[in-house]
């Protein structure tokens, strides 16, 4: 069924014109915004041919309007993978003439003994350009409101992996082409060769060679990865963008490609909201409560879990089923909404954590919620989750949670607090903090998760649309080096108003709110993050495989020592990642 959906997506994109998002039109085209950066027109004069092609690198976001700094004689790309691994490459087309309806064709990759990596295992995308901005003026991060875009330096950057099979390339423009090979797990090891070709009505771009060396080792399928990936989903953004009724069949169909991308990245957690606006209006589309609270005429409470259940069941059906995170008992604004039968309307109760009013609102819910989760068989994988809340508030909330149900699990993304660490089953701390080694070992022995996160406050490493692409992969390498179980980021698809053209927002740096684009479009950032997660898995497997070979283990550990955040101030993430991959691919 999933395969048929993607066939429909491609047919839709092949037939669609330049339109706005409309119900049922999940793969609309769009016009890129104009780049205001200077153009080196002199370099275009030195192009010997009107139609040019060469291999570039996925570490660079190439300018849309300048000649790329690559060797036109670079005709062969060479990669090295494990069986079952995904690998990315970047080709470049640049032309001095208009080219209409340029298409991409890739051959089967032929290997030893007649084995083949079929063309169906290779995805190709025209990389489209989106508007971005920059860090704050102090260069320490990208938090804070920025309603006036003119205050920040803006430009277009290559990030969107488009799903349209044909694309126009204007004269004196460069067009990146993304190539993703998902190596089958059952092919034999050896070298596989094929070609990447291009077709156009106006001109001819020379084909490029692909050479892929496949190792004897095998990477598990994403659902079996140990890396604990927690990227928060926003179903409300999808309903708004596609103009479909919330929780309708059309809404769920629009969310299918988003969750498929997440599942294929090894996502473990389901993001749910158990109160109205847990984070206020920090996103274009605030989170509503997935649980309806009703205060009855007699003063008792009644809870409707229909939306919560429908959402969780849908996400689980997509292969994401390891943890349900329920936000939040400590929202940014301590105001809680419910439906009041006596007045026949919505009301709010303002209550600080630890007060009688707070207890009256939350205690009966926690008791009933635990009952419901047990009936559904979800209690053991559910957490009551908070983020970036003060320790004293966390202590009071945890006490109330465990009074209502002693076995409830708690999750927190925020600062490390020794005083509450033992109470947190899923603890995610900011990237410039560390768990003590003894605490990490104890948590792992108890089956608790200990992860790391980044948000708008980190200048680097990060996954803004203006961040160097390799920083996305660097996150997972850092997790391996610091012995974290995985990585969290607060927004996977909290789309801004015009996400396909402009990644800037009224607050936070551009791209902070989302990592993938509407219409089943991935991004350079997201694909590089998946690369890093695969590297984490390879490191984990190699540590076990080589545990009785001390020299190799020492080399692996020395390699991981490169991944210190402070080094990024002087050494590009790409250099570290590429050096480390060369080491692990050499084992």
C-alpha positions in Angstrom: 0.0 0.0 0.0 2.8 2.4 0.9 4.5 1.7 -2.5 1.3 2.6 -4.3 1.0 5.8 -2.4 4.4 6.9 -3.6 3.5 6.0 -7.2 0.5 8.3 -6.8 2.8 11.1 -5.4 5.1 10.9 -8.3 2.3 10.9 -10.9 0.8 13.9 -9.1 4.0 15.8 -9.1 4.6 15.0 -12.8 1.3 16.5 -13.7 1.1 19.4 -11.3 1.7 23.0 -12.2 2.7 26.0 -10.2 -0.1 26.2 -7.6 -0.6 26.9 -4.0 -1.3 24.2 -1.4 -4.8 22.9 -1.8 -6.7 20.0 -0.3 -5.6 16.8 -2.0 -2.7 18.5 -3.8 0.2 17.2 -1.8 3.0 17.8 -4.3 2.5 21.3 -5.6 5.3 23.1 -7.5 6.6 26.4 -6.4 8.7 29.3 -7.6 12.0 29.9 -5.8 12.6 33.4 -4.3 15.3 35.6 -6.0 18.7 35.4 -4.5 20.3 38.8 -3.7 23.8 37.6 -3.4 26.4 39.0 -5.9 27.1 37.0 -9.1 30.6 36.5 -10.6 29.6 37.0 -14.2 33.2 36.8 -15.5 33.4 33.2 -14.5 30.5 32.4 -16.7 32.5 33.7 -19.7 35.0 31.0 -19.2 32.6 28.1 -19.6 33.7 26.3 -22.7 30.5 24.4 -23.2 26.9 25.6 -22.8 25.9 22.4 -20.9 28.1 21.2 -18.1 28.0 18.4 -15.6 30.3 17.2 -12.8 30.3 15.7 -9.4 30.3 18.0 -6.4 30.2 17.2 -2.7 27.3 17.0 -0.2 29.3 19.1 2.2 28.8 22.3 0.1 25.6 24.3 -0.6 26.5 25.5 -4.1 25.4 29.0 -5.2 22.4 29.0 -7.5 23.7 31.8 -9.8 27.5 31.2 -9.8 29.6 28.7 -11.6 30.4 25.9 -9.1 33.9 25.5 -7.9 34.4 22.0 -9.2 36.5 20.2 -11.7 34.5 19.6 -14.9 36.8 16.6 -15.5 35.5 14.9 -12.3 33.3 12.3 -14.1 33.3 9.5 -11.5 31.9 9.4 -8.0 33.2 6.7 -5.7 31.5 5.7 -2.5 31.8 3.0 0.1 28.9 1.4 2.1 27.8 -1.5 4.2 25.0 -3.6 2.8 21.7 -2.1 3.9 23.2 1.4 4.2 22.1 4.6 2.5 24.7 6.8 0.9 24.4 10.3 -0.7 26.1 11.9 -3.6 25.7 15.3 -5.3 26.0 16.0 -9.0 26.0 19.5 -10.5 24.5 20.8 -13.8 25.3 24.4 -14.9 24.4 26.0 -18.2 24.7 29.2 -20.2 21.4 28.5 -22.0 17.9 27.9 -20.9 17.0 24.2 -20.5 13.4 23.1 -20.3 12.2 19.8 -18.8 15.5 18.5 -17.7 15.2 14.9 -16.5 17.4 12.5 -14.5 18.0 8.9 -15.4 20.1 6.4 -13.4 21.0 2.9 -14.5 21.2 -0.3 -12.5 24.6 -0.7 -10.8 26.2 -3.9 -11.9 28.4 -5.8 -9.6 30.2 -9.1 -9.1 28.7 -12.4 -10.2 25.9 -10.7 -12.0 24.5 -9.1 -8.9 22.7 -5.8 -9.4 21.7 -2.8 -7.3 18.6 -1.9 -9.2 17.8 1.6 -10.3 14.7 1.3 -8.1 17.0 1.4 -5.0 18.3 4.8 -6.1 16.5 8.1 -5.6 17.4 11.2 -7.5 16.2 14.7 -6.7 16.7 18.2 -8.1 17.9 20.2 -5.1 15.7 23.3 -4.8 16.6 26.6 -3.2 14.9 28.1 -0.1 15.4 31.5 1.6 17.4 31.5 4.8 18.9 34.0 7.2 21.8 33.9 9.7 22.7 33.6 13.4 22.1 36.5 15.7 24.5 39.4 15.5 26.5 38.1 18.5 26.9 34.8 16.6 26.1 32.8 19.8 22.9 31.4 18.6 19.6 32.1 16.8 17.0 32.5 19.6 14.8 35.5 20.0 12.2 37.2 17.9 13.2 38.5 14.4 10.0 40.0 12.8 12.1 42.3 10.6 13.8 40.1 8.1 15.8 43.0 6.7 17.9 43.1 9.9 19.4 39.7 9.1 21.4 38.8 6.0 19.2 36.6 3.8 20.0 34.5 0.8 18.7 31.3 -0.9 20.4 28.0 -0.2 20.1 24.5 -1.7 18.2 22.3 0.7 14.9 21.0 -0.7 15.0 17.5 -2.3 12.2 17.9 -4.8 10.0 15.1 -6.0 9.3 16.4 -9.5 10.8 14.3 -12.2 11.4 17.2 -14.6 12.8 20.7 -13.9 13.7 23.8 -15.9 17.2 25.2 -15.5 17.7 28.9 -16.5 20.7 30.2 -18.3 23.6 31.1 -16.1 22.3 29.0 -13.2 23.6 26.0 -11.4 21.4 23.1 -10.5 22.4 20.5 -7.9 21.1 16.9 -8.2 20.9 14.7 -5.1 21.6 11.0 -5.5 20.6 8.6 -2.7 21.5 4.9 -3.0 19.8 2.6 -0.5 22.0 -0.5 -0.9 20.0 -3.8 -0.6 21.0 -5.9 2.4 21.2 -9.1 0.3 23.7 -8.1 -2.4 27.1 -9.6 -2.3 30.1 -7.5 -1.4 32.2 -5.9 -4.2 32.3 -3.0 -6.6 29.1 -1.9 -8.4 29.1 0.5 -11.4 26.5 2.5 -13.3 25.7 5.8 -14.8 23.8 9.0 -13.9 22.4 10.6 -17.1 20.4 13.7 -17.9 18.0 14.5 -20.7 16.7 17.8 -22.0 15.0 19.2 -25.1 17.4 22.0 -25.6 20.8 20.5 -24.8 22.9 17.6 -23.7 24.6 17.2 -20.4 27.3 14.5 -20.3 26.6 11.5 -18.1 28.4 10.8 -14.9 29.9 7.5 -13.6 28.9 5.9 -10.3 31.2 3.4 -8.6 30.1 2.0 -5.3 32.1 -0.4 -3.1 29.9 -2.6 -0.9 31.3 -4.1 2.3 30.7 -7.6 3.7 29.2 -6.0 6.8 25.5 -5.4 7.0 23.6 -2.5 8.6 20.3 -3.5 10.3 17.0 -2.0 9.1 16.1 1.4 10.7 13.5 -0.2 13.0 16.4 -2.1 14.6 18.8 0.8 15.1 19.7 1.4 18.7 20.0 5.2 18.2 17.2 6.9 20.1 15.9 9.4 17.6 13.2 11.8 18.9 12.1 14.4 16.4 8.9 16.1 17.4 6.0 15.8 15.0 3.4 18.6 14.4 0.2 17.2 12.9 -1.5 20.7 13.2 1.0 22.2 10.7 0.0 19.6 8.2 -3.7 20.3 8.5 -3.2 24.1 8.1 -0.8 23.8 5.2 -3.0 21.5 3.1 -6.2 23.1 4.2 -7.8 19.8 5.3 -10.0 19.2 8.3 -8.0 18.3 11.4 -8.0 14.5 12.0 -9.9 13.8 8.7 -8.9 11.0 6.3 -7.3 13.6 4.1 -5.3 14.9 7.0 -3.9 11.5 7.8 -3.1 10.8 4.2 -1.1 14.1 4.0 0.9 13.0 7.1 1.8 9.6 5.6 4.9 10.6 3.7 6.1 12.7 6.7 5.9 9.7 9.1 7.4 7.4 6.4 10.5 9.6 6.3 10.7 9.5 10.1 10.3 5.7 10.3 13.0 5.3 7.7 15.3 7.4 9.9 14.8 5.1 12.9 12.4 7.4 14.8 11.4 6.0 18.2 9.0 8.4 19.8 5.5 9.7 19.2 4.8 13.3 20.1 1.5 13.9 21.7 -0.1 16.9 23.4 -2.2 16.3 26.5 -3.1 20.0 27.1 -4.0 23.1 25.1 -0.9 25.0 23.8 1.9 23.3 25.8 4.4 25.7 24.2 2.2 28.7 23.7 2.4 30.1 20.2 6.0 29.4 19.5 5.2 27.7 16.2 3.1 28.8 13.3 0.6 26.1 14.2 0.2 25.7 18.0 -0.5 22.3 19.4 -4.0 21.7 20.6 -4.9 19.1 23.2 -5.3 15.6 22.0 -7.4 14.9 25.1 -10.7 16.6 25.6 -11.3 17.5 29.3 -14.9 18.0 30.4 -15.9 19.3 33.9 -19.4 17.9 34.5 -22.3 19.6 36.2 -21.5 17.7 39.5 -17.9 18.9 39.5 -16.4 15.6 38.4 -14.1 15.2 35.3 -14.6 13.2 32.1 -11.9 12.6 29.5 -12.2 11.9 25.8 -9.2 10.1 24.3 -10.5 9.6 20.8 -8.1 12.0 19.1 -5.1 10.8 21.2 -5.8 7.2 20.3 -6.4 7.9 16.6 -3.1 9.7 16.4 -1.0 7.2 18.3 -2.5 4.3 16.4 -1.7 6.0 13.1 1.9 6.7 14.0 2.4 3.2 15.2 1.0 1.8 11.9 3.8 3.7 10.2 6.4 1.8 12.3 7.1 4.3 15.1 6.1 2.6 18.3 8.8 2.6 20.9 7.7 5.5 23.1 4.7 7.9 23.5 5.7 11.3 24.9 2.9 13.3 26.4 3.4 17.1 26.7 3.1 18.8 29.1 2.2 19.2 32.8 4.4 22.3 33.0 3.7 24.4 30.0 5.3 27.8 29.4 2.1 29.5 30.5 0.6 27.9 33.5 -2.9 28.1 32.2 -5.0 25.0 31.5 -8.1 24.8 29.3 -11.2 22.6 29.8 -14.9 22.5 28.7 -17.3 23.4 31.5 -20.7 21.9 31.2 -22.3 24.4 33.7 -21.5 27.4 31.5 -21.5 25.4 28.2 -18.1 26.9 27.2 -14.4 26.7 27.4 -12.7 27.9 30.6 -9.1 28.2 31.8 -7.7 27.6 35.3 -4.5 29.4 36.1 -2.5 27.3 38.5 1.2 27.2 39.6 2.8 23.9 40.0 2.3 22.5 43.5 -0.8 24.5 44.3 -4.2 22.9 45.2 -5.7 24.2 42.0 -2.9 22.5 40.0 -3.5 19.3 41.8 -7.2 19.4 41.3 -6.7 19.8 37.6 -4.0 17.2 37.0 -4.4 14.4 39.7 -7.8 13.0 38.5 -6.5 13.1 34.9 -3.3 11.2 35.7 -5.3 8.5 37.4 -7.7 8.1 34.5 -5.0 8.5 31.9 -3.0 5.6 33.5 -6.2 3.5 33.4 -6.8 4.2 29.7 -3.2 3.6 28.7 -3.2 0.2 30.5 -6.4 -0.7 28.7 -4.7 0.2 25.3 -1.6 -1.7 26.3 0.5 1.5 26.0 1.3 2.3 29.6 4.8 0.8 29.7 5.9 2.9 26.7 4.3 6.2 27.7 6.0 9.1 29.5 4.7 12.3 31.0 7.1 14.7 29.2 8.3 18.2 30.0 10.9 20.4 28.4 13.3 23.1 29.7 11.4 23.5 33.0 13.0 24.6 36.4 14.1 21.9 38.8 11.7 23.0 41.6 8.7 22.8 39.3 9.9 19.4 38.0 10.2 18.0 41.6 6.6 19.0 42.4 5.2 17.7 39.2 7.1 14.4 39.5 5.8 14.0 43.1 2.2 14.5 41.8 2.7 12.1 38.9 4.0 9.3 41.1 1.3 9.9 43.8 -1.4 9.4 41.1 0.4 6.4 39.5 3.8 5.2 41.0 4.8 3.4 37.8 4.3 6.4 35.4 7.5 7.2 33.5 8.7 10.8 33.2 10.7 12.4 30.3 12.6 15.7 30.3 14.5 17.6 27.7 16.4 20.3 29.6 19.3 21.0 31.9 21.0 18.2 33.8 19.9 18.1 37.5 21.5 15.5 39.7 18.6 15.9 42.2 15.9 14.5 39.8 18.0 12.4 37.4 16.9 9.1 39.0 13.2 10.0 38.4 13.6 10.6 34.7 13.3 7.6 32.4 14.0 9.5 29.2 16.4 12.3 30.0 17.7 14.6 27.2 20.2 17.3 28.0 21.5 20.3 26.0 24.5 19.7 23.8 27.0 21.6 25.9 26.3 19.4 29.0 27.3 15.9 29.8 26.0 13.1 32.0 28.6 11.9 34.5 30.1 8.6 33.2 28.9 6.7 36.3 25.3 8.0 35.9 25.3 7.1 32.2 26.3 3.5 33.1 23.7 3.2 35.8 21.0 4.6 33.5 21.8 2.2 30.7 21.8 -0.7 33.1 18.3 0.2 34.1 17.1 0.6 30.5 16.7 4.4 30.8 17.5 6.7 27.8 20.1 9.4 28.0 20.2 11.7 24.9 21.3 15.1 23.7 19.5 17.9 22.0 20.1 21.2 20.1 17.8 24.1 19.5 18.0 27.7 18.5 20.6 28.5 21.3 23.5 26.6 19.7 25.4 28.4 16.9 27.0 25.1 16.1 26.5 22.3 15.6 23.0 22.7 14.3 20.5 22.0 11.5 19.5 25.5 10.4 19.1 26.0 6.7 22.2 28.1 6.8 24.2 25.5 8.9 27.0 23.6 7.1 25.3 20.3 5.9 27.9 18.1 7.6 26.9 19.4 11.1 23.7 17.4 10.8 25.8 14.2 10.5 28.2 15.5 13.2 25.4 15.4 15.8 25.3 11.6 15.8 29.0 11.2 15.8 29.1 13.4 18.9 26.4 11.2 20.5 28.7 8.2 19.9 31.7 10.0 21.3 30.0 11.3 24.4 28.1 7.9 24.9 24.6 9.4 24.5 21.9 7.0 23.4 20.6 9.4 20.7 19.4 12.8 19.7 16.3 15.0 20.1 15.2 18.1 18.2 12.1 20.0 19.1 10.6 20.5 15.6 10.5 18.1 12.7 7.7 19.6 10.6 6.4 22.8 12.3 6.2 24.5 9.0 6.3 28.2 8.7 3.8 30.1 6.5 5.6 29.4 3.2 8.0 26.5 3.9 8.8 25.7 0.3 10.1 29.1 -0.5 11.1 30.8 2.8 12.4 29.0 5.9 12.6 32.2 7.9 10.3 32.6 10.9 9.2 35.4 13.3 11.4 33.8 15.9 14.5 31.5 15.8 17.0 31.1 12.9 15.8 29.9 9.5 15.0 26.2 9.4 14.9 25.8 13.1 11.2 24.9 13.0 11.3 22.1 10.4 13.7 19.6 8.7 11.6 18.3 5.9 9.3 20.0 3.4 5.7 19.5 2.3 4.8 17.0 -0.4 7.1 14.2 0.8 10.2 16.3 0.1 13.2 15.5 2.3 16.1 18.0 2.8 19.9 18.0 2.6 19.9 18.5 6.3 17.7 15.5 7.1 19.5 13.2 4.7 22.8 14.1 6.3 21.4 13.5 9.8 20.4 10.0 8.7 23.9 9.5 7.4 25.3 10.3 10.9 22.8 8.0 12.6 24.0 5.2 10.3 27.6 6.0 11.3 26.5 5.8 15.0 25.1 2.3 14.3 28.3 1.3 12.6 30.4 2.4 15.5 28.2 0.5 17.9 28.5 -2.7 15.8 32.2 -2.3 15.3 32.8 -1.9 19.1 31.2 -5.2 19.6 32.9 -6.9 16.7 36.3 -5.6 17.5 36.2 -5.9 21.3 38.9 -8.5 21.4 41.2 -6.5 19.1 42.6 -3.7 21.3 44.6 -1.9 18.6 41.5 -1.4 16.5 39.4 -0.4 19.5 42.0 2.1 20.4 41.9 3.6 16.9 38.2 3.8 17.0 38.2 5.5 20.3 40.9 7.9 19.2 38.8 8.8 16.2 35.8 9.6 18.3 37.8 12.0 20.4 37.8 14.4 17.5 34.1 15.1 18.1 34.3 17.9 20.7 32.0 20.8 20.2 34.7 23.4 20.9 36.7 22.2 17.9 33.9 23.2 15.5 35.0 26.9 16.0 38.1 26.2 14.0 37.7 22.9 12.2 34.8 22.2 9.8 32.4 19.5 10.7 32.9 18.0 7.2 36.6 17.4 7.9 35.9 15.5 11.1 33.1 13.4 9.6 35.0 12.5 6.5 38.1 11.5 8.5 36.1 9.4 10.8 34.2 7.7 8.0 37.5 6.8 6.4 38.6 5.1 9.6 35.5 3.0 10.2 35.2 2.1 6.5 38.8 0.8 6.7 38.1 -1.8 9.4 
